[in-house]
Amino acid sequence: MSSARGRRGIRDPWQQAVDDGWQRVHGHPAFRPLTTHLYRLDERTPREVWARMIGTRLAFHPRRRATAEEWAWVFAHCLLHAGFGHLDPRTTDAVNIIGLAPEDPESAREGRAPHPAYRAACCAAVDTYLSTMKIGTRPTDASPTPELTDEHVAVARWREDGAVPTAFARTGLADFLIGSAEAAKRSDAPARFAAGIADAARVALATAGGEHTPEGLRRHQPWDAALGWFVSSFPLLGALAAGMTVVADAELARGWDIVIAAVNAEAAEIYINPHAGLSEPQWRFVLAHEMLHAALRHGERADWRDPYLFNIACDYVVNGWLVEMAVGQLPEGLLYDPQLRGLSAEQIYDRIAVDLRRLRKLATLRGRGRGDVLGEPLAHPGSPGRYVDLDEYYRNALVTGLAYHTGSGRGDIPAALEQAIRALDQPPLPWDARLARWFDQHVPAVEPRRSYARASRRQASTPDIPRPAWVRPEENHRLPTFGVVLDTSGSMDVTLLGKGLGAIASYALARNVPRARVVYCDAAAYDAGYLPVEQIAAGVRVRGRGGTVLQPGIRLLERAEDFPPDGPILVITDGQCDVVRIRGEHAFLVPANARLPFTPRGPVFRMR
């Protein structure tokens, strides 16, 4: 029994040569995106076929005996056929020569042998390219072929001549089969090979620049490699990554309590803790997280909200996008909840703001209780000054990156992220324009009608033909109106109050709304009845009697017999009021930095 086990543990030296040759090709940056598993051909396959590429599968002949260098050359030759698109039946040469016709699904799945002229031209082109890569050595029984740089031209010429030149004729040393169009489209081997060539070029440049020396390796840290990955392989954030600077300063991170990372949009700097112990995929996630914070202007979007809580809400949104796009690897402990997918940062803020007990356990990339979106740049040696429009810079970087990302077919992007990026390219409507839209939607204009009770101004020109005039409804008809609940406490800003009332009056007059039902509120409600819209501001008296109680004024309007049940209500307050509940259509007009003590159900217009 022991002797049998001993014999079973002996490694076949010829199989070891196959494995060593495969590992050499597998480890090359150009072939790494193309390599899959290595399979065995049927032993009944002719011995002159060393290996065969079938779709995305590479198989070798188990009875061939060769060195590791020879196997590396054979495997690289087969993979280049896939990288050059020779296995794709959608190419012109494959269609013209093979004469593809509908076949049974099993035949399409297993692949079809190419025409000898097509195979000879493709093999000659692959040999020419392989000679420049210096991978392995050509097998001794493989005669070299003349150089050929364009297989398509050669195939067309050989078809006209009706024969393949003797110098290009070869046996099935490294064979390939034409797969199905669906499999070729799914594998997209030429695009993956192009990415591998780019990686190989980058590695060569890094080696020439000394990055693979001990000194260079100390400079080329995983966060630097992660940042370079965005520039070369992720167009959506490539333009941002090119303009961002990673500041890896342990003393700076310790002084500002940065556990992993933080960002400042003004300086376009990402401050990281070099002792965080993250891998390169995790640094990709972290850097993408901070770049999106800066580019989407999350620090400025907080507005009246608590900056730390809004930072938490934005973290949930950004992390959800990055997980969906499979950018890097989510580090342990970061904020991520699949149930919040599709929600905006504002919606998530409204959810977490009412659960203060849960907030004690949440932490950003900077740490617990601290936001990773910094309000000002951190001073450090060599920090540059910024003399550009930040909104324009980040907007252009993201919009350009989105165009490149979608145009190059680099994968899908979450719809919410794409919507947020496109929204940056469209400046938001000012508060008064949004208020005008609300009036258009909920306060119908008074439509004039024709009436023969009054003669038209053109009646004199045609005295024998009666012409009706345009008239507006009489006062006994129901005219459109709206209610105004106005906060008149001492905390109201008189300047902003006048601006808001002026906007209301102009919109109401433009829609021919003669009067509005007005209620003034501070510690009590005062019913002013129906007032001409241009006189609402004239009747305002800031009484300053303490707190503001708006609910009685709301209830007064809702129960008034002379106010329509479906009439919209506009509440003007500074946010220092009670919790109100309004049944019908309503909106709030508040200062820009005001914070309502409840979750509003109607739109909120913030005066600036």
NUTISE-191770 format. One line per 4 residues: number of its first residue (from 1); their letters; for each residue y, z, x of C-alpha. Coordinates in Angstrom, 3 decimals, always signed. Each point is the difference from the previous one (the first is absolute). Layout:
NUM = A = Y:Z:X | ...
This chain:
1 = MSSA = +0.000:+0.000:+0.000 | +2.412:+0.898:+2.796 | -0.700:-3.261:+1.821 | +0.722:-1.988:-3.195
5 = RGRR = +3.299:+1.759:-0.404 | +0.843:-0.708:+3.607 | -0.698:-3.697:-0.412 | +2.045:-0.045:-3.196
9 = GIRD = +2.994:+1.473:+1.821 | +0.109:-2.699:+2.713 | +3.010:-2.288:-0.417 | -0.700:-3.751:+0.041
13 = PWQQ = +2.150:-1.380:+2.883 | +0.481:-3.356:-1.769 | +1.174:+1.721:-3.182 | +2.277:+2.120:+2.164
17 = AVDD = +1.549:-3.215:+1.374 | +0.649:-1.195:-3.572 | +1.629:+3.322:-0.898 | +2.137:+0.043:+3.149
21 = GWQR = +1.196:-3.560:-0.591 | +0.807:+0.827:-3.612 | +1.955:+3.129:+0.973 | +2.077:-2.001:+2.458
25 = VHGH = +1.024:-2.471:-2.703 | +0.399:+2.728:-2.605 | +2.385:+1.900:+2.272 | +2.265:-2.994:+0.656
29 = PAFR = +3.263:+0.325:-2.025 | -0.096:-3.664:-1.064 | -3.504:+0.261:-1.509 | +0.180:+3.528:-1.352
33 = PLTT = +1.308:-1.092:-3.464 | -2.792:-2.641:-0.251 | -3.034:+1.988:+1.018 | -2.486:+1.290:-2.551
37 = HLYR = -3.612:+1.119:+0.407 | -2.393:-1.889:+2.257 | -3.157:-1.327:-1.650 | -3.279:-1.544:+1.224
41 = LDER = -0.994:-3.578:-0.719 | -3.449:-0.811:-1.288 | -2.367:-0.264:+2.951 | -1.065:-3.412:-1.341
45 = TPRE = +3.498:-1.335:+0.733 | -0.080:-2.628:+2.794 | +0.425:+1.627:+3.420 | +2.924:-2.277:+0.942
49 = VWAR = +2.113:+1.839:-2.616 | +1.222:+3.116:+1.817 | +2.246:+1.228:-2.830 | +1.335:-1.204:-3.331
53 = MIGT = +3.152:+0.813:-1.963 | -0.659:+0.047:-3.750 | +3.147:+0.824:-1.951 | +0.985:+3.467:+1.236
57 = RLAF = -3.465:+0.752:+1.471 | -0.946:-0.512:+3.644 | -3.709:-0.141:+0.838 | -1.771:-0.433:+3.355
61 = HPRR = -3.444:-1.267:+0.931 | -2.196:+3.003:+0.916 | -2.239:-2.008:+2.373 | +2.754:-1.361:+2.243
65 = RATA = +0.302:+1.625:+3.420 | +3.431:+0.092:+1.654 | +2.453:+2.252:+1.778 | +2.715:+2.012:-1.724
69 = EEWA = +2.650:-2.391:+1.345 | -1.766:-2.989:-1.539 | -0.388:+1.728:-3.356 | +3.704:+0.909:+0.047
73 = WVFA = +0.865:-3.699:+0.468 | -2.310:-1.036:-2.862 | +1.334:+2.653:-2.399 | +3.631:-0.846:+0.827
77 = HCLL = -0.759:-3.710:-0.595 | -1.412:+0.739:-3.478 | +2.883:+2.281:-0.993 | +2.532:-2.615:+1.063
81 = HAGF = -1.542:-2.417:-2.501 | +0.877:+2.514:-2.729 | +3.453:+0.672:+1.440 | +0.812:-3.725:+0.143
85 = GHLD = -1.020:-0.477:-3.636 | -2.943:-2.291:+0.793 | -2.173:+1.763:-2.594 | +2.425:-0.654:-2.858
89 = PRTT = -1.098:-2.912:-2.231 | +3.554:-0.391:-1.268 | +1.080:-1.660:+3.255 | +0.533:-3.767:-0.113
93 = DAVN = -2.625:-0.779:+2.658 | -2.657:+2.107:-1.688 | +0.587:-1.703:-3.343 | +0.121:-3.529:+1.420
97 = IIGL = -3.009:+0.294:+2.301 | -2.319:+2.262:-1.911 | +0.908:-1.581:-3.317 | -0.163:+3.294:-1.819
101 = APED = -1.566:-0.287:-3.422 | -1.016:+2.602:-2.592 | -3.147:+1.742:+1.174 | -2.046:+2.917:-1.149
105 = PESA = +1.602:+3.449:+0.544 | -2.712:+1.100:+2.447 | +0.706:-2.951:+2.287 | +3.738:+0.668:-0.126
109 = REGR = -0.607:+3.638:+0.868 | -2.251:-0.663:+2.995 | +2.192:-2.783:+1.415 | -0.498:-3.664:+0.820
113 = APHP = -0.436:-1.669:+3.354 | +3.103:-1.954:+1.110 | -0.063:-3.670:+0.905 | -0.920:-0.500:+3.701
117 = AYRA = +3.379:-1.622:+0.721 | +1.859:+2.898:-1.581 | -2.095:+2.583:+1.854 | +0.381:-1.767:+3.346
121 = ACCA = +3.785:-0.234:-0.308 | +0.335:+3.637:-1.092 | -2.237:+1.237:+2.834 | +1.974:-2.001:+2.583
125 = AVDT = +3.290:+1.469:-1.278 | -1.450:+3.514:+0.090 | -1.308:-0.491:+3.558 | +3.418:-1.168:+1.148
129 = YLST = +1.696:+3.067:-1.471 | -2.718:+2.377:+1.192 | +0.436:-1.162:+3.594 | +3.519:+1.483:-0.044
133 = MKIG = -1.143:+3.414:-1.290 | -2.299:+0.834:+2.939 | -2.640:+1.681:-2.150 | -3.558:-0.044:+1.312
137 = TRPT = -1.638:-2.940:+1.747 | -1.362:-3.231:-1.392 | -3.832:+0.019:-0.264 | -1.737:-2.040:+2.667
141 = DASP = -1.657:-2.343:-2.515 | +3.348:-0.795:-1.697 | +1.599:-3.061:+1.520 | +3.825:+0.123:+0.077
145 = TPEL = +1.858:-2.346:-2.321 | +3.280:-1.798:+0.739 | +3.183:+1.673:-1.156 | +0.947:-0.612:-3.612
149 = TDEH = +3.098:+1.525:-1.556 | +0.025:-1.639:-3.450 | -3.354:-0.205:-1.728 | +1.482:-1.677:-3.082
153 = VAVA = +1.201:-3.029:+1.949 | -3.328:-0.247:+1.801 | -1.972:+0.120:-3.240 | +2.088:-2.771:-1.529
157 = RWRE = -0.495:-2.192:+3.093 | -3.738:+0.638:+0.179 | -0.375:-0.852:-3.654 | +1.602:-3.371:+0.621
161 = DGAV = -2.263:-0.623:+3.017 | -3.077:+1.133:-1.912 | -1.361:+2.133:+2.890 | +0.712:+3.152:+2.002
165 = PTAF = +0.651:-0.563:+3.736 | -2.892:+1.104:+2.200 | +2.211:+2.430:+1.927 | +0.659:+1.944:-3.219
169 = ARTG = -3.507:-0.086:-1.416 | -1.658:+3.409:+0.271 | -2.887:+2.031:-1.278 | +0.266:+2.945:-2.379
173 = LADF = +0.906:+2.526:+2.709 | +2.592:+1.741:-2.208 | -0.376:-1.356:-3.510 | +1.970:+0.576:-3.192
177 = LIGS = -0.444:-0.733:-3.689 | +2.621:-0.925:-2.585 | +0.321:+2.785:-2.559 | +1.396:-0.016:-3.514
181 = AEAA = +3.711:-0.419:-0.711 | +0.105:+3.343:-1.799 | -1.490:+1.854:+2.967 | +2.400:-1.745:+2.408
185 = KRSD = +2.987:+0.942:-2.132 | -1.190:+3.594:-0.260 | -0.600:+0.468:+3.725 | +3.193:-1.819:+1.124
189 = APAR = -1.320:-0.155:+3.566 | +2.861:-2.154:+1.446 | +2.612:+2.556:-1.103 | -2.009:+2.870:+1.472
193 = FAAG = -0.502:-1.921:+3.226 | +3.761:-0.634:+0.203 | +0.572:+3.755:-0.338 | -2.563:+0.600:+2.757
197 = IADA = +1.758:-2.451:+2.308 | +3.271:+1.847:-0.614 | -1.694:+3.310:+0.874 | -1.467:-1.520:+3.161
201 = ARVA = +3.431:-1.285:+1.060 | +1.525:+3.407:-0.609 | -2.704:+1.707:+2.059 | +0.538:-2.498:+2.829
205 = LATA = +3.754:+0.603:-0.010 | -0.547:+3.758:-0.084 | -2.356:-0.234:+2.968 | +2.469:-2.155:+1.931
209 = GGEH = +2.745:+2.507:-0.791 | -1.995:+2.892:+1.406 | -0.712:+1.754:-3.296 | -3.669:+0.352:+0.869
213 = TPEG = +0.793:+1.850:+3.217 | +0.108:+3.834:-0.116 | +3.805:-0.088:-0.067 | +0.045:-2.666:-2.694
217 = LRRH = -2.508:+1.856:-2.150 | +2.238:+3.045:+0.064 | +2.844:-2.171:-1.303 | -2.080:-1.861:-2.584
221 = QPWD = -0.727:+2.792:-2.431 | -1.789:-0.439:-3.354 | +3.283:+0.123:-1.943 | +1.373:-2.835:+2.170
225 = AALG = -3.129:-2.053:-0.690 | +0.340:+0.782:-3.713 | +3.628:-1.166:-0.035 | -0.935:-3.203:+1.835
229 = WFVS = -2.736:-0.663:-2.545 | +2.569:-0.339:-2.765 | +1.972:-2.580:+1.997 | -3.063:-2.122:+0.761
233 = SFPL = -2.301:+0.504:-2.991 | +1.881:+1.347:-3.046 | +2.924:-2.264:-0.956 | +1.158:+2.163:-2.913
237 = LGAL = +1.213:+2.730:+2.379 | +0.179:-2.086:+3.178 | +3.769:-0.527:-0.145 | +0.517:+3.715:-0.653
241 = AAGM = -2.279:+1.013:+2.864 | +1.884:-2.287:+2.385 | +3.237:+1.838:-0.763 | -1.346:+3.559:-0.090
245 = TVVA = -0.271:+2.317:+3.006 | -2.719:+2.625:+0.379 | +1.321:+3.151:+1.685 | -2.976:+1.966:+1.334
249 = DAEL = +1.602:+3.185:+1.307 | -2.013:+3.208:-0.220 | +3.049:+2.227:+0.571 | +1.977:-1.821:-2.695
253 = ARGW = -2.919:+0.295:-2.439 | -0.363:+3.710:+0.757 | +3.722:+0.653:-0.388 | +0.168:-1.711:-3.406
257 = DIVI = -3.387:+1.257:-1.249 | -1.519:-3.492:-0.234 | -3.748:+0.396:-0.452 | -0.834:-3.741:+0.010
261 = AAVN = +3.035:-2.224:-0.588 | +3.433:-0.380:-1.562 | +2.426:-2.900:-0.366 | +3.728:-0.643:-0.044
265 = AEAA = +1.094:-3.263:-1.604 | +3.468:-0.029:+1.550 | -1.301:+0.003:+3.572 | -3.164:-2.003:-0.872
269 = EIYI = -2.012:+2.599:+1.898 | -3.378:+1.565:-0.755 | -0.421:+3.412:+1.639 | -3.630:+0.894:+0.641
273 = NPHA = -1.862:+2.929:+1.437 | -2.054:-1.432:+2.900 | -2.372:+2.965:-0.267 | -0.955:-0.732:-3.626
277 = GLSE = -3.398:-1.293:+1.173 | -0.196:-3.080:-2.243 | -1.963:-3.177:+0.702 | +1.606:-3.455:+0.123
281 = PQWR = -0.988:-0.850:-3.635 | +1.499:+3.306:-1.135 | +3.213:-0.729:+1.932 | +0.174:-3.366:-1.781
285 = FVLA = -0.045:+1.838:-3.312 | +2.612:+2.517:+1.145 | +2.390:-2.616:+1.408 | -0.322:-2.200:-3.098
289 = HEML = +0.709:+3.089:-2.126 | +3.208:+0.790:+1.883 | +1.154:-3.639:+0.126 | -0.294:-0.308:-3.777
293 = HAAL = +1.949:+3.259:-0.419 | +2.847:-1.457:+2.038 | -0.070:-3.545:-1.390 | -0.165:+1.044:-3.666
297 = RHGE = +2.900:+2.431:+0.598 | -1.818:+2.999:-1.444 | +2.528:+2.393:+1.497 | +2.863:-1.611:-1.936
301 = RADW = -2.035:-0.447:-3.189 | -0.415:+3.741:-0.443 | +3.418:+0.075:-1.678 | +0.320:+3.232:-2.010
305 = RDPY = -3.632:+1.000:+0.541 | -1.261:+2.641:+2.388 | -0.398:-1.895:+3.335 | -3.268:+1.701:+0.988
309 = LFNI = -1.664:-0.470:-3.400 | +1.080:-3.631:-0.109 | -1.379:-0.425:+3.535 | -3.335:+1.341:-1.272
313 = ACDY = +0.054:-2.454:-2.923 | +0.747:-2.923:+2.318 | -2.874:+1.080:+2.270 | -2.451:-0.297:-2.898
317 = VVNG = +1.279:-3.497:-0.807 | +0.038:-1.297:+3.601 | -3.398:+1.457:+0.883 | -1.504:-1.535:-3.120
321 = WLVE = +1.324:-3.435:+1.005 | -1.314:+0.282:+3.565 | -3.456:+1.131:-1.138 | -0.125:-2.911:-2.455
325 = MAVG = +0.943:-2.480:+2.758 | -2.438:+1.647:+2.472 | +2.694:+0.416:+2.655 | -1.460:+2.211:+2.703
329 = QLPE = -1.733:+3.242:-0.902 | +1.378:+2.808:-2.157 | +0.248:+3.163:+2.156 | -1.521:+3.122:-1.432
333 = GLLY = +2.323:+2.166:-2.079 | +2.508:-2.678:-1.050 | +1.150:-0.248:-3.596 | -2.142:-2.434:-1.992
337 = DPQL = -1.079:+0.070:-3.643 | -1.688:-3.062:-1.588 | +1.051:+1.253:-3.451 | +3.652:-0.644:+0.910
341 = RGLS = -0.621:-3.682:+0.710 | +2.604:-2.266:-1.569 | +2.583:+2.770:-0.545 | +3.455:-0.177:+1.534
345 = AEQI = +1.431:+2.698:+2.236 | +2.301:+1.096:-2.813 | -2.916:+0.414:-2.409 | -2.012:+1.988:+2.533
349 = YDRI = +3.066:+2.160:+0.704 | +0.226:+0.916:-3.685 | -3.650:+1.076:+0.096 | +0.049:+2.146:+3.125
353 = AVDL = +3.411:+1.574:-0.623 | -1.477:+2.183:-2.763 | -2.896:+1.293:+2.130 | +1.650:+2.143:+2.667
357 = RRLR = -3.236:+1.879:+0.751 | -1.681:-3.236:+1.048 | +2.965:-0.957:+2.175 | -0.665:+2.897:+2.367
361 = KLAT = -3.173:-1.795:+1.165 | +1.531:-3.451:+0.524 | +1.144:-1.283:+3.373 | +1.546:-3.187:+1.310
365 = LRGR = -0.681:-1.573:+3.391 | +2.622:+2.346:+1.424 | -1.663:+3.101:-1.388 | -0.092:+2.359:-2.944
369 = GRGD = +3.348:+0.632:-1.630 | +1.792:-2.668:+2.076 | +0.669:-3.627:-0.874 | -0.838:-2.729:+2.492
373 = VLGE = +3.027:-2.113:-1.040 | +2.775:+1.340:+2.227 | +3.607:-0.155:-1.089 | +1.367:-0.562:+3.503
377 = PLAH = -1.295:-1.319:+3.329 | -1.426:+2.499:+2.471 | +1.789:+0.138:+3.331 | -2.220:-0.940:+2.936
381 = PGSP = +0.511:-1.720:+3.354 | +0.624:-3.718:-0.409 | +0.616:+0.057:-3.754 | +1.893:-3.218:-0.908
385 = GRYV = +2.918:-0.448:-2.358 | -0.300:-2.109:-3.145 | +2.700:-2.464:-1.023 | -1.681:-1.912:-2.836
389 = DLDE = -0.099:+0.273:-3.770 | -3.172:+2.037:-0.493 | -0.608:-1.141:-3.573 | +0.263:-3.632:+1.054
393 = YYRN = -2.194:+0.541:+3.086 | -2.884:+1.674:-1.820 | +0.296:-2.330:-2.983 | -0.211:-3.115:+2.186
397 = ALVT = -2.869:+1.425:+2.062 | -2.147:+0.828:-3.034 | +0.803:-3.152:-1.982 | -0.719:-2.210:+3.029
401 = GLAY = -3.204:+1.885:+0.733 | -1.125:-0.394:-3.626 | +0.563:-3.766:+0.170 | -2.028:-0.308:+3.222
405 = HTGS = -2.740:+2.305:-1.276 | -0.556:-1.855:-3.269 | +0.451:-3.428:+1.608 | -2.578:+0.642:+2.721
409 = GRGD = -2.659:+1.310:-2.396 | -0.324:+3.387:+1.741 | -1.282:+1.743:-3.127 | +1.265:+1.373:-3.270
413 = IPAA = +2.879:+2.444:-0.305 | +0.246:+2.711:-2.680 | +2.089:-1.298:-2.879 | +2.235:+3.075:+0.035
417 = LEQA = +0.759:-0.454:+3.718 | +0.802:-3.699:-0.465 | +2.232:+0.880:-2.951 | +1.797:+2.650:+2.061
421 = IRAL = +0.604:-2.470:+2.842 | +1.283:-2.722:-2.328 | +2.242:+2.546:-1.694 | +1.703:+0.604:+3.355
425 = DQPP = +1.083:-3.644:-0.003 | +1.740:+0.474:-3.364 | +2.893:+2.498:+0.004 | -0.315:+2.528:-2.838
429 = LPWD = +2.258:-0.277:-3.017 | +2.920:+2.448:-0.012 | -0.054:+2.764:-2.556 | +2.652:-1.569:-2.230
433 = ARLA = -1.922:-3.296:-0.228 | -3.160:+1.885:-0.996 | +2.005:+1.959:-2.562 | +1.276:-3.299:-1.423
437 = RWFD = -3.587:-1.194:-0.350 | -0.843:+3.172:-1.895 | +2.858:-0.677:-2.402 | -1.186:-3.570:-0.490
441 = QHVP = -3.470:+1.234:-0.845 | +0.754:+2.933:-2.297 | +3.509:-0.606:-1.411 | +0.030:-3.349:-1.830
445 = AVEP = +3.210:-1.970:-0.030 | +1.891:-0.525:-3.245 | -0.797:-3.560:-1.015 | +2.723:-1.848:-1.957
449 = RRSY = -0.925:-2.035:-3.080 | +1.541:-2.843:-1.972 | +1.783:+0.813:-3.268 | +1.869:-2.117:-2.532
453 = ARAS = +2.082:+3.054:-0.946 | +2.276:-0.908:+2.878 | +1.108:-3.522:+0.800 | -0.693:-1.513:+3.366
457 = RRQA = +2.856:-0.683:+2.373 | -0.947:-3.665:-0.209 | +0.338:-0.074:-3.825 | +3.472:-1.548:+0.166
461 = STPD = -1.376:-3.100:+1.724 | -2.469:-0.614:-2.873 | +1.501:+1.450:-3.193 | -2.617:-1.653:-2.231
465 = IPRP = -2.941:+1.478:+1.932 | -0.388:+3.797:-0.105 | -0.867:+1.509:+3.365 | -1.290:+3.590:+0.436
469 = AWVR = +1.443:+2.237:+2.665 | -1.799:+2.255:+2.469 | +0.417:+3.638:-1.097 | -1.436:+3.289:+1.205
473 = PEEN = -1.773:+2.474:-2.309 | +2.229:+2.260:-2.054 | +0.116:+3.722:+0.625 | -2.358:+0.706:-2.909
477 = HRLP = -2.749:-1.862:+1.835 | -2.102:+1.825:+2.512 | +1.489:-0.626:+3.440 | -1.832:+0.590:+3.282
481 = TFGV = +0.764:+3.307:+1.674 | -1.385:+2.465:+2.501 | +0.245:+3.695:+0.725 | +1.556:+1.655:+3.037
485 = VLDT = -0.896:+3.557:+1.032 | +2.581:+0.893:+2.623 | -0.271:+2.925:+2.415 | +3.457:+1.590:+0.240
489 = SGSM = -0.871:+3.010:+2.163 | +2.070:+0.886:+3.051 | -2.556:-1.435:+2.435 | +0.597:-3.587:-1.159
493 = DVTL = +1.743:-2.293:+2.479 | +3.095:-1.303:-1.797 | +0.175:-3.203:+2.072 | -3.598:-0.978:-0.694
497 = LGKG = +0.399:+1.023:-3.624 | +2.924:-2.370:-0.413 | -1.926:-2.800:+1.715 | -2.957:+0.435:-2.353
501 = LGAI = +2.125:+0.211:-3.141 | +1.972:-3.072:+1.041 | -3.228:-1.972:+0.429 | -1.240:+1.143:-3.420
505 = ASYA = +3.247:-0.999:-1.690 | +0.049:-3.456:+1.601 | -3.601:-0.788:-0.955 | +0.463:+1.238:-3.567
509 = LARN = +3.164:-2.071:-0.481 | -1.716:-3.057:+1.461 | -2.690:+0.349:-2.676 | +2.542:+0.634:-2.788
513 = VPRA = -1.203:+3.561:-0.584 | +3.071:+1.657:-1.548 | -1.023:+3.678:+0.033 | -2.510:+2.358:+1.553
517 = RVVY = -1.201:+3.403:-1.166 | +1.063:+2.526:+2.645 | -1.146:+3.585:+0.605 | +1.560:+2.106:+2.782
521 = CDAA = -2.233:+2.696:+1.507 | +0.398:+2.873:+2.427 | -1.148:+3.448:-1.116 | +0.153:-1.262:-3.609
525 = AYDA = +0.092:-3.352:-1.797 | +3.235:-1.448:-1.441 | -0.314:-2.867:-2.461 | +2.857:-2.477:+0.459
529 = GYLP = -1.322:-2.383:-2.670 | +0.470:-3.752:+0.319 | +2.620:-0.950:+2.564 | +1.301:-3.421:+1.057
533 = VEQI = -1.801:-0.762:+3.222 | +3.232:-0.324:+1.941 | +1.010:+3.538:-1.049 | -3.167:+1.821:+1.070
537 = AAGV = +1.444:+0.814:+3.415 | +3.322:+1.087:-1.542 | -1.717:+2.747:-1.988 | -1.891:+1.469:+2.929
541 = RVRG = +0.941:+3.524:+0.972 | -1.914:+1.565:+2.884 | -0.203:+3.506:-1.380 | -1.940:+1.696:+2.813
545 = RGGT = -1.659:+2.642:-2.123 | -3.032:+0.528:+2.187 | -3.369:-1.694:-0.358 | -0.741:-3.131:-1.953
549 = VLQP = -2.241:-0.056:-3.070 | -0.596:-3.562:-1.186 | -2.891:+0.444:-2.433 | +2.230:+1.190:-2.908
553 = GIRL = +2.121:-3.134:+0.388 | -3.111:-2.170:-0.004 | -1.305:+1.769:-3.099 | +3.384:-0.413:-1.714
557 = LERA = -0.124:-3.790:+0.428 | -3.633:-0.304:-1.018 | +0.636:+1.919:-3.251 | +3.383:-1.539:-0.872
561 = EDFP = -0.104:-1.963:-3.264 | +2.672:-2.457:+1.174 | -1.817:-0.845:+3.250 | -2.787:-2.613:-0.222
565 = PDGP = -3.492:+1.381:+0.710 | -0.648:-2.779:+2.515 | +3.387:+0.277:+1.684 | -0.201:+0.229:+3.822
569 = ILVI = +1.427:+3.081:+1.718 | +1.697:+0.022:+3.413 | +0.081:+3.394:+1.742 | +2.657:+0.461:+2.687
573 = TDGQ = -0.614:+3.067:+2.184 | -0.040:+1.232:+3.583 | -3.566:+1.316:-0.299 | +0.934:+3.689:-0.183
577 = CDVV = -1.210:+0.319:-3.554 | -2.908:+1.118:-2.131 | -3.234:-1.905:-0.661 | +0.613:-2.516:-2.782
581 = RIRG = -2.383:-1.856:-2.286 | +1.171:-3.167:-1.726 | -2.171:-1.796:-2.549 | +1.713:-3.416:-0.133
585 = EHAF = +1.301:-2.471:+2.527 | +2.181:+1.657:+2.618 | +1.254:-0.189:+3.578 | +1.696:+2.283:+2.523
589 = LVPA = +3.174:-0.685:+1.981 | +0.183:+2.384:+2.974 | +1.614:+0.182:+3.469 | -1.948:-1.575:+2.859
593 = NARL = -1.155:+3.313:+1.497 | -0.751:+1.756:-3.299 | -3.456:+1.357:-0.706 | -1.105:+0.476:-3.584
597 = PFTP = -2.006:+3.211:-0.646 | -2.640:-1.973:-1.925 | -1.842:-3.310:+0.159 | +2.167:-2.513:-1.906
601 = RGPV = -1.735:-2.330:-2.444 | +2.904:-2.405:-0.243 | +1.737:-1.946:+2.783 | +2.329:+1.872:+2.368
605 = FRMR = +3.168:-1.751:+1.234 | +1.503:+1.560:+3.120 | +3.746:-0.480:+0.466 | +1.185:-0.617:+3.556
